[in-house]
């Protein structure tokens, strides 16, 4: 047996420090990482710092140029899209303006035709002779329309516009032999009543406002205020009455008398139209043509109206045709946009600056 403690039996390689193959006894250079290849070092440097690559300036400029070109192309496409959209929109407005909402002249089934007269009666408004008369002609020409109803809710307005509508209604009635009925909602005053008397019968609600058979001319005078403020009015005219009713100039008695005579004449025209339209149904009183107005119930008692009734009542009980078709012509989209973009504001300013007051 061999004893490991005996001196003669000691293994010279039993100590790792004495083993030439031990990792600890290897040269230090053999244990370190292998040196990196030069081409790999260059690649890593290019990744961390692209400016060290040859020709990097040209590559960068090309990228910037292509990016600018792409941005310009996108901007041109967007501008083209916007322009085409506006062109399509304008074409639509033009088409809509040429095809207003007036009914066609095609023959329809039996019905009650309605033409609304709402708001101020004035040129350019919905309740203008241009719109109302066009709607009336379409309604009368339709053989399916058994009667025409004027649906009125207006405080009045221009006697000229009202006179044009009154004349057209009488002409169409005589030509087509169709009855015309006026149905009053909240109010039928002044020029609105001027139109209503052309109807064969007038129907009102018991609380409607009816009448105001009169004419007025309103305005303002600022001469006293100008004197207090020290403002001098410099008005030069050719013709002594050219500045007639100028709000910044004093009104002479002669001018006042002239204006009053003109109003009296228009008032008499109004009275004549009312008497011709209502005839013997009127129970004339001293105040009837004074400009006063009455409730619908009082209007029936005075002969200014015929019966109490609504649109549906007239269609059902009077015309005997419950189907109702609206022939009213209204302001189209193009006109609304025009006003929204400044026409309405300009119109309001011009009205405010007019020196001649309106006649109503």
Buried (B, 14 or more C-beta within 10 A) or exposed (E): EEEEEEEEEEEEEEEEEEEEEEEEEEEEEEEEEEEEEEEEEEEEEBEEEEEEEEEEEEEEEEEEEEEEEEEEEEEEEEEEEEEEEEEEEEEEBEEBEEEBEBBEEEEBEEBBBBBBBBBBBBEEBBBBBEBBBBBBBBBBBBEBBBBBBBBBBBBBBBBBBBBBBBBBBBBBBEEBEBBBBBBBBBBBBBBBBBBBBBBBBBBBBEEBBBBBBBBBBEBEBBBEEBEEEEEEBEEEEEEEEEBBBBBBBEBEEEBEEBBEEEBEEBBEBBBEBBBEBBEEBBEEEEEBBEBEBBBBBBBBEBBBBBBBBBBEEBBBEBBEBEEBBBBBBBBBEBBEEBBEEEBEEEEEEEEEEEEEBEBB
